[in-house]
Amino acid sequence: MSLPEAFTERLEKIVPHERFAAILKTFDAPKQVTFRVNTLKSTPSELEAELSQGGIAFERVEWMEGVYRIAPEDKLRLTQTEAFYGGRLYIQNLSSMIAPVLLAPRPEETVLDLAAAPGGKTLILAGMMQNTGWLSAVEPSRERFFRLCDNLKQQGVTNAHTYMTDGRSVGKKCPEMFERILLDAPCSSEARFKTYDEKSTSFWSVHKVKETSKLQRRLLLSAFDALKPGGKLLYSTCSFSPEENESPLQHLLERHGERLKTLPLILPFDNVQKPLERWGKEVYDERIQNAVRILPTDTIDGFFICLLEKTS
């Protein structure tokens, strides 16, 4: 199976020319499996000892403490360990771990995860908050909402309050209530395409990308309304399309630009790219240049991240 032709044509215009062939190859084989310690239930040294005792060979990810990688063929064995069943580790792609870490919530803060299911990022937020403060987790889909609740319970999260509601309504219900907001927006999931899994691309189309962009714009406006002055908002997607990344941010800055600044992001690896300056007829606000597009490798999924601060 190959990737949709319209997708690869667009991707070639988005990513750096010299990296295009290598990026295309990352869709052809399963990535290394990454997982992290759940700091609410264990520590890196305790988890390492437990896995070593169980004969699980792992490598540390150098640039993030308590994060590990194993070969794809070892994933099944990892999911059969007591550490996995006991919620002392959580399997998650590296790019998904980076977003909550960059948002950097602190204990006792009020934090909102605006599109929370299945809960991997919510769990990191709770761990960084040390189960204190107030963590609101919002998810509109009934099935995904219950999966989120199960994950939070299994991993020992006690400071989260879960809401089955549409994130677009939260800003009006909770104006200027949160010190930090994570919006890992619903997207076309282009970074998760796999040439060996037909289902991964079956729902994709350029039309779907543009429809999703409308939802993302409204979620961002809702997040802005819910954010306290001085608060920080992290916007991310696992899509390459500018319609889902630069464009919703452009829309937000056109509406509320005088009350927002973007913060520069420094990541500990070089498979990154600056945002686009333009796409089609749209020319983007130069403040968006502080965001970053993570390019996929054999270990990490593609991702887009922008950190904003609301001025007083």
Secondary structure, DSSP 4 states (H G I P E B T S, - for coil): ----HHHHHHHHHHS-GGGHHHHHHTTSSPPPEEEEE-TTT--HHHHHHHHHHTT---EE-TTSTTEEEE-GGGHHHHTTSHHHHTTSEEE--HHHHHHHHHH---TT-EEEETT-TT-HHHHHHHHHTTT-SEEEEE---HHHHHHHHHHHHHTT--SEEEE-S-GGGHHHHSTT-EEEEEEE-----GGG--TT-GGGGTT--HHHHHHHHHHHHHHHHHHHHHEEEEEEEEEEES---GGGTHHHHHHHHHHHGGGEEEE----SSS-EEPPPSEETTEE--GGGGGSEEEPP-SS---EEEEEEEE--
